[in-house]
C-alpha cells in the first residue's frame, strides 16, 4: 500500500547550484553528496518536516540530458501559496499567477 511520497531523482546541469537553490528557497537540507562511479556528481536533499528526499545528479559520462518539467509541492492553503509566490518574486524568481486545476491550486 502506498503511504506517501518518498523521493524523486532529478538530472540537472549543475548539482551544487541546484542543491543550493533547493536548500535556500525550499528549506531542504543536504545530507549527502559525492561522485557517481563512472563520472558525474550527485547530492541528496531532504525536507526536515515533510519527510521526502530530492536526489540531484548531473548527466556525467552517461550523456543524460538535464530536464525538469516541473516539481509541485503541497501547501496548507491558497493564502500560504500566495505568500510563497510573493516571497519568490521578491527574491527575483520568475513565478506565475496562481491558477486552479482540477485537483489543486498551482503557481
Phi and psi in degrees as a GROMACS rama.xvg file:
@    title "Ramachandran Plot"
@    xaxis  label "Phi"
@    yaxis  label "Psi"
@TYPE xy
-72.9697  131.548  UNK-2
-109.949  -8.21224  UNK-3
153.925  -171.192  UNK-4
-88.4983  130.899  UNK-5
-99.2186  -62.441  UNK-6
-161.172  167.459  UNK-7
-137.624  148.929  UNK-8
-113.417  121.829  UNK-9
-113.319  133.647  UNK-10
-92.628  121.692  UNK-11
-126.312  164.824  UNK-12
-82.5611  -26.0106  UNK-13
-141.991  100.345  UNK-14
-61.5379  -50.5514  UNK-15
-60.7846  -41.0606  UNK-16
-66.4492  -43.5632  UNK-17
-64.5484  -42.7223  UNK-18
-60.9426  -44.361  UNK-19
-59.6277  -42.9821  UNK-20
-61.5105  -50.2147  UNK-21
-61.6695  -35.7039  UNK-22
-72.3316  -47.7932  UNK-23
-71.3073  -40.9557  UNK-24
-86.8095  -42.2112  UNK-25
-104.496  -1.91858  UNK-26
76.7912  18.2181  UNK-27
-73.8394  162.137  UNK-28
-122.279  127.633  UNK-29
-76.7651  126.932  UNK-30
-115.282  -9.96927  UNK-31
-159.18  151.4  UNK-32
-158.226  153.922  UNK-33
175.714  -165.923  UNK-34
-106.957  139.848  UNK-35
-82.718  132.108  UNK-36
-55.1135  129.042  UNK-37
94.2465  -2.50156  UNK-38
118.136  144.151  UNK-39
105.743  167.212  UNK-40
-127.174  164.039  UNK-41
-146.684  163.086  UNK-42
-148.646  147.224  UNK-43
-115.273  129.846  UNK-44
-123.416  142.266  UNK-45
-133.201  153.218  UNK-46
-91.3743  129.537  UNK-47
-66.0632  -22.0563  UNK-48
-117.051  -32.3635  UNK-49
-86.073  -5.15668  UNK-50
59.1959  46.2735  UNK-51
-134.001  160.71  UNK-52
-124.273  140.852  UNK-53
-116.622  121.256  UNK-54
-96.2388  135.855  UNK-55
-118.104  139.445  UNK-56
-148.276  152.24  UNK-57
-94.6228  175.587  UNK-58
-68.5619  -21.8036  UNK-59
53.0324  -146.864  UNK-60
-86.3074  -2.70584  UNK-61
-77.0449  -13.634  UNK-62
73.0381  21.1363  UNK-63
-64.4002  141.698  UNK-64
-88.0863  130.91  UNK-65
-70.8859  126.568  UNK-66
-160.288  129.604  UNK-67
-133.69  119.808  UNK-68
-73.4194  -55.4532  UNK-69
-170.639  159.683  UNK-70
-126.54  132.571  UNK-71
-122.605  131.437  UNK-72
-118.115  145.49  UNK-73
-83.284  143.762  UNK-74
-126.682  170.147  UNK-75
-71.334  -28.2183  UNK-76
-162.171  166.099  UNK-77
-66.5391  -29.8217  UNK-78
-64.4351  -40.8964  UNK-79
-65.9288  -39.7401  UNK-80
-61.6883  -41.2775  UNK-81
-64.6482  -39.7779  UNK-82
-61.6305  -42.6666  UNK-83
-62.0832  -44.3329  UNK-84
-58.003  -47.5931  UNK-85
-64.0344  -42.3887  UNK-86
-59.5807  -47.5611  UNK-87
-67.8924  -39.685  UNK-88
-60.6249  -42.3033  UNK-89
-63.7615  -25.5978  UNK-90
-92.0924  4.92403  UNK-91
90.0009  11.5026  UNK-92
-89.6653  137.433  UNK-93
-71.916  124.063  UNK-94
-137.051  136.234  UNK-95
-79.749  172.468  UNK-96
-67.0058  160.548  UNK-97
-77.2925  135.377  UNK-98
-137.404  154.621  UNK-99
-100.458  131.958  UNK-100
-105.412  -179.471  UNK-101
-58.4159  -38.5304  UNK-102
-110.332  -5.39874  UNK-103
-165.84  169.482  UNK-104
-99.8744  144.543  UNK-105
-137.396  158.825  UNK-106
